[in-house]
Amino acid sequence: MSQGPTVLLKISQLYPQMSPSQQSIADLILRDPESAAFYNVAEMAREATVSESTITRFATFIGYSGFPALSRELQELVRSRLTTGERFQLSRNATKAEQQTVLQHFEEDMNNLALMMERIDLNALERVVQMLLTAKRIGIASSRGSLSLGMFFDFYLNLLNKETYLFSGEPRTVDRILRLDPGDVLVGIGFARYTRFIVDCLAAGKKRGARIVVITDYPSSPLCQYADEVLFTPTGIASHMDSFVAPISLLTAILRSMSLKHADVATNLLNEMEESWQELGIYYDPKK
C-alpha cells in the first residue's frame, strides 16, 4: 500500500466538496469498504442509486485515473485487512456456536480499529490535541450510548488539570453551555443514530464562538456541519449495539498525546493527586 493517504482518508477529506450523488457513493464505500471493493461499475451504481458515469466521475474527482484504479486500491486495502482476519479465523479452536459468536465480535472490533487507522487524519488529530491543550475550558457533548465515552474523556481531562463541562442531556447540564467563550473548545461525540441534543449543543457552542471538535462515524453525520476539526471512527458490528472499541482507542490516543506534550506538568500533577488519593483512602490498600 502506498505511504500517502489511504483511499478512505481521501474520500473523507473530500466529502464536503462532493455533490449529493458523489456523497451517496462515498457513504456506500465508507460504510462497507469490504463489499464496495469488489463491486463492478454497474453494481456500485445500483447500490448507490446513481448512474455509471457518476461512478467514473467520482473516481477521477478523488484523484484516480478511473474506476478500475479506484477499485484496485480499495481491493488492496481490504485484502491486507482480510489477511489478518483469515489468520485469526484459522487460529480459532472453539467449536461451540456460542464461542464462535463471541470471537466474531472480537474480530469485528479488530476490523473497526483497522478501518479507523486507514481513515485517520493524523494532521487533524495533532491539531485537535493542540486545541485541547490551549483551551481555557473544554465542553463535552455526548448522550445516550455515547455518554460513557464523554464520561471517560471528562474524567481523564480532569486528571490533566483541564476545566471541563460534560453536557449529557440531563437538564441541569444544559445551562452550562452559556459559560463557553471563543477561547474554549466543545467536543461533540456522536454516532448513528445521532441525537438531536448533541447537534443542538454544537450549534449553540458554535454560536458562542467556541471551537468545535467532532468525533463521529461518517462525513454525512449532522455533527460535521458545525465542526472545525473532525475525527472519524467506526462503531458498527453485526448487533443492535454499537461497538465503542475504536472510539475509546481514539480518545485514549488524544489523551496520551496531550500527556506526552506536557509530560513534566502531567507528572507533577499526578504525583500531587496520588498523595491526595492516599490521604483520602481512595484506593484499596491490602496493608490496611
NUSEPA-7797 format. One record per residue: x, y, z negated of N, C-alpha, C in turn; residue in one letter. Coordinates in steps of 0.1 Angstrom, whole numbers, plus 5000, padded with zeros to 4 digits. Atoms other than C-alpha are relative to their C-alpha. Layout:
<nodes>
XYZXYZXYZA ...
</nodes>
This chain:
<nodes>
500849885000500050005000500950125000M 499249884999501250355008500150064986S 499749935012502650574980499250124999Q 500949885001500250854989498749974993G 501450025006496650904977499449875006P 500850114995494550584980498850055007T 501149974992491650585003498850054991V 501149975009489250604973500250144994L 499749865005491050914959499850105011L 500349904989490951084993498550035002K 501449984999487251024995499450084989I 500549935012486651154960500450155001S 499549864999488751474966499350075011Q 500649934989487051554999498550004999L 501450015001483551474987499250135001Y 500849875000482451834980499950065014P 500049944987483351925016499249925011Q 500750094991481251645032498650055002M 501449984997477951675049499249894992S 500850105007474951485033500249865006P 499850144994475451195058501349944996S 498650055004479151175051500049964985Q 500150045015478351175013499349874998Q 500650135001476050875019501049895002S 499050104997478950685034501049994988I 499150005011481250795006499549934988A 500750075011478750684980500149855001D 500050144997478550344996501449944997L 498650055002482350294996500450014986I 499649985014482950434961499249904991L 500850095008480150224947500449865001R 499750144998481149894961501149985011D 499050014990484549904979500349865005P 499850144996484849524979499149965012E 500950034989481849495002500250095012S 499849904989482449815022501249975009A 498750034993485949695031499849915012A 500150104990484649415052498750025009F 501149974990481649585070500750045013Y 499649954987481949645107499250145001N 500649874999480749985120498549994999V 501550015000477149875126499549974986A 500550045014476849715091500250124991E 499949885009478250025074499050115003M 501049904996475950255094498749964994A 501350055005472950035084499950024985R 500149995015473850025047500050144995E 499949865004474550405046498850085006A 501149944992471450475068500550135008T 499549904991473550685092500349945014V 499650054987474550655129501449945000S 498650054999477650465140501050115003E 499149894997479050785154500450084988S 499749935013478750935119501149934993T 499050085006480850655106501450035006I 498849974994483550725131500550144996T 499649865003483551105124500450004985R 499750005015483651025086501549954999F 498750065001486850815092501050115004A 499149894995488551105111500050114990T 500149895010487351355085500949984988F 499150035012489251185057501449975004I 498650014996492351155078500549885007G 499650134993492250825097499850025015Y 500249994985492550775135498649955004S 501450054996489150595135499649904989G 500650095010487050345117501049884998F 499150125003489550045122501150034990P 499049965009492250235104499550024986A 500649995013489950325075499749864995L 500450135004488749965074501249924995S 498750075004492349825073500550044986R 499549965013493350045044499149964988E 501050055010490149955025500349854997L 499850145002490849585030501349984993Q 498750015006494549625020499850034985E 500249965014493449794988499249894992L 500850105006490749544980500749864998V 499350135000492849234988501050004989R 499049995010495549354964499449984986S 500750025013492949364936499449864999R 500650135000491249044946501149894997L 499050105002494548854945500249984985T 499950015014494848934908498849934994T 501250065005491248834903500049855003G 499950144996491848504921500949924990E 499150075009494748424899499449994986R 500750015013492648504868499049885001F 501050104998489948274882500649864999Q 499450135000492347984887500549964986L 499550025014493648024851499049964990S 501150035009490247954836500049854997R 500150145004489947624817498649974995N 501350035006486447674803499149945010A 500950074991483747454817498650044998T 501449975003480647574800499650135007K 500549884992478447824819500150134991A 499949885009478348054788501450065000E 498649965001482148064786500450075013Q 499749944987482348134823499450145001Q 500649874999479948424820500850114992T 499249915008481948584792501350045007V 498849974992485148554812499850095012L 500349924988483448704842499950154996Q 500149865005482649014821501450064998H 498749955002486249044812500750045013F 499449974987487249024848499450125007E 500649884995484749284858500650134994E 499449895007486249514832501450035006D 498649994994489749444847499850075013M 500249944987488349534881499750154999N 500349865002486949864868501250084996N 498749935003490349954853500850025013L 499349994987491949874887499450105009A 500649904992489450084905500250144995L 499749875005489950374882501550045003M 498649974996493750354888500250045014M 499949974986493250364925499350145003E 500749884997490950664923500550124992R 499649905009492650864896500850115006I 499249884995493951214905500950044988D 499149975012497051244882500250144998L 499849855001497451614890498850064992N 501249955007493851674878500149964986A 499850055014494551464847501050094992L 499149915007497551684839499450134998E 500649865002495552004844499049994988R 501050025011492851864820500850004987V 499250005012495551794794500450144996V 499549865003496952144796498850094996Q 501149925004493452294794499649974986M 500450035013492652104763501050044989L 498949965009496052184747499950154997L 500049865002495552554752498650064996T 501349955003491852574744499950044985A 500349965013490752754713499049914993K 501050105005487652534709499749915012R 500350104990486652214727498649954996I 501350065002482952124731500049865008G 500150134994482051764740498549975001I 501450034997478651694756499949855004A 500250144997477651324755498749964993S 501350045007474351154747499749855004S 500550144998472650814745501249915001R 498950094999475050544757501450064999G 498749944999477950774763500450084987S 499849935012477650924728501249944992L 498850075006480150664715501350055005S 498849944994482750804739500350144995L 499849875005482151154727500450004986G 499650015014482451054691501549964999M 498650045000485750874698500950115004F 499249894995487151174717500050114989F 500149905010485951414690500949974988D 499250055012487551204662501550035002F 498550004998491051194678500450145003Y 499649854997490951564690500250074986L 499849945014490451654653501349964994N 498750045005493451454644501250085006L 499049914994495351674668499850154997L 500349875005494051974649499350095009N 500849924991491652094676498750024994K 501349965005488452274667499049955010E 500950064990485652074683498550014996T 501550015002481852074687499549885008Y 500650114992480051754696498550025002L 501449984996476851804715499449875003F 500550144998474851484712498649995004S 501450014997471351574720499250024987G 500749985013470451594683499850154998E 500349855000468651934678500950094993P 499249915008470952064652501450035006R 498749984994473952044675499950105012T 500149924988472452244704500450144999V 499749855002472752594690501550035000D 498649975001476452554686500650035014R 499549964987476852594724500250155001I 499949854999476352964718501450054994L 498749965005479752964700501149995010R 499050024990481652874732500350135007L 499549884993483653164748500849965012D 499250024988485653204780501349934998P 498850065003488753074763499949854996G 500350135005487052744754499849905012D 500250104990486652414772498849914996V 501250095003483452204774500249875009L 499850134993483951834783498649935001V 501350084998480851654798500349865003G 499850144998480851274796498749945003I 501350054996478051114816500149915012G 500050104989477350824839498549975004F 501350034996474350704859499449894990A 500949894996471650734848500350124991R 499549875006472551094840498950064991Y 501049935008470851264811499950155003T 500249864998469251604815500750084990R 499449925011470751714782501450035004F 498649974997474351684794500150105012I 500049914989473551854827499750154995V 500449875005471852144808501150064991D 498949955009474752164783501150065009C 498949954991477252204812499650135006L 500549874994475052474828500150114990A 500049905011474852664795501550044997A 498649975003478652634789500650085011G 499549924989479352754824499650145000K 500549865000477153054820500750084989K 499349935011479053144788501550025004R 498649984996482353134807501049894996G 499150115004483752814793500549925012A 499550094989485952594815499449864998R 500750125001484252274823500849885006I 499350134996485851924824498949895001V 501050114998483651634837500749875001V 499650144999484251264832498749925004I 501150064995481851074853500349895010T 499750124992481450784878500150045015D 500049974986480750934913500050155003Y 500049864996481351264932498550055001P 501449964999477551274936499350024987S 500549985013477051294899499550154998S 500549865002474951604889500950084991P 499149925009477651694863501050075008L 498949944992480151774891499750145004C 500349874995478352084902500550114991Q 499549905009479552274871501549984997Y 498650045004483052124869501150095006A 498849944995486352304871501049895003D 499250124998488051964868499149874998E 500750125001486651614874500949885000V 499350135000488051274865498949895001L 501050104997486250974879500449864993F 499850135006485950634861498849915002T 501250084998483650344870499649934987P 500650065012481350184844499249875004T 501050104996479449924865500549864998G 499850145001479249554857498649945003I 501350074997476549294865499249984987A 500850015013474449374834499250135000S 500849885002471849614822500850114992H 499249915008474649774801501250055008M 498849954994477450004813501249944992D 498750035006481049904806500850124998S 499249885003483050174788501449974998F 498650035001486349994790500950105008V 499249904992487650224818499950144994A 500149875006486250544803500850024987P 499349995012487750474769501550005002I 498650004997491050394785500450145005S 499749864995490950734803500150104989L 499949915011490150924772501249984991L 498850035007492950744754501250065007T 498949944993495350844781500150154999A 500049865002494351204778500550044986I 499649985014494751194740501549984998L 498650045002498151024742500950115008R 499249904993499351274768500150134992S 500049885009498351564745501049984989M 499250025012500151404716501550015004S 498650014995503351344737500550145003L 499549874996503451704749500250094988K 499849935013503251834713500449904989H 499750115009504951544696500450054986A 499649955013506551744668498850054991D 501249955007503351924659499149884996V 500950125003501351594661500649924989A 499450095011503851404639499950074987T 500249935013503851674612498650004995N 501450005004500151694612499549874995L 500450135004499651324610500649964986L 499450025013502151304581499350064989N 500849935010500251564562498649934997E 501350075001496951384569500249874992M 499850135006498451054558500150014985E 499949975014499351204524498650024994E 501349985005495751324520499249875000S 500750134999494350984531500349914988W 499550085011496450814504499450064987Q 500549945012495351064477498549984999E 501550025000491651024487499649855000L 500350145000491950644489499149965012G 500850024988490550644525500149855004I 499750134994492150314535500249894989Y 499950125009492049974517501549984997Y 498650035004495249914497500049874992D 500150135007495749544488500850004986P 499349995012498149654460499250064988K 500849945010495449834441498749924997K 
</nodes>
